[in-house]
Amino acid sequence: MKFPEVVTAEEWQQARDALLVKEKELTRALDALAAERRRLPMVRFENDYVFTGADGKAGLAELFEGRRQLIVYQMMDLGPDEYCNGCSSFVDNIGHLAHLNARDTTFVVVSDMPPEQLFKWRRRMGWTMPFYSSHGTTFVADCDIGDGFALSVFVHDGKQVYRTYVTQARGVDRLRADNNLLDLTPYGRQEDWEDSPPGWPQDPTMSWLHHHNEY
């Protein structure tokens, strides 16, 4: 296995400082993008869905748990006894919800899986955040995300629910703590789409990814 070039401390610091300039530029660009995101308009969203939670039925407004904002991760439904590695690993990356809750925001996982299958998977993975099955509703279709996964944001004014944001694919990928941490390492995510020096370890995209109890 190859390693990065070995240089003097002074040469390393010069290279690090040069990269830091670009990192700060990106940080400011992300701040500007977030400011623009906060100024997006919103659209009314129907509120007559009936979700199935661990404690019974709930409407969309009830998923907010009395808070103003709601983040929904929509996990893929791959059919009976099939579970997406990517979706499961994204949920693994969600930390303690108290910090989101402190900012008047609730996080839930929703999937079109039948309730029995979804909650069986939740127990097996040891997840504690709220899970809801949208099975039998048009929620996924109304979110217009096809058969994939997505992260949607909603806001509630006390009477009506509105959708303010949605992202899929790499937009969700960049939110993961594990990928962000791996991006700081010399070898990165070690996937073949990455621009890495010759001789760096690389595997087909996501081929290494397993459910956390299968490593």
Secondary structure as GFF3:
##gff-version 3
##sequence-region A 1 215
A	DSSP	alpha_helix	9	38	.	.	.	ID=ss1
A	DSSP	beta_strand	43	45	.	.	.	ID=ss2
A	DSSP	beta_strand	51	53	.	.	.	ID=ss3
A	DSSP	beta_strand	56	58	.	.	.	ID=ss4
A	DSSP	three_ten_helix	61	64	.	.	.	ID=ss5
A	DSSP	beta_strand	69	75	.	.	.	ID=ss6
A	DSSP	alpha_helix	85	92	.	.	.	ID=ss7
A	DSSP	alpha_helix	98	101	.	.	.	ID=ss8
A	DSSP	beta_strand	105	111	.	.	.	ID=ss9
A	DSSP	alpha_helix	115	125	.	.	.	ID=ss10
A	DSSP	beta_strand	131	133	.	.	.	ID=ss11
A	DSSP	alpha_helix	139	143	.	.	.	ID=ss12
A	DSSP	beta_strand	150	156	.	.	.	ID=ss13
A	DSSP	beta_strand	161	167	.	.	.	ID=ss14
A	DSSP	alpha_helix	170	173	.	.	.	ID=ss15
A	DSSP	alpha_helix	177	182	.	.	.	ID=ss16
###
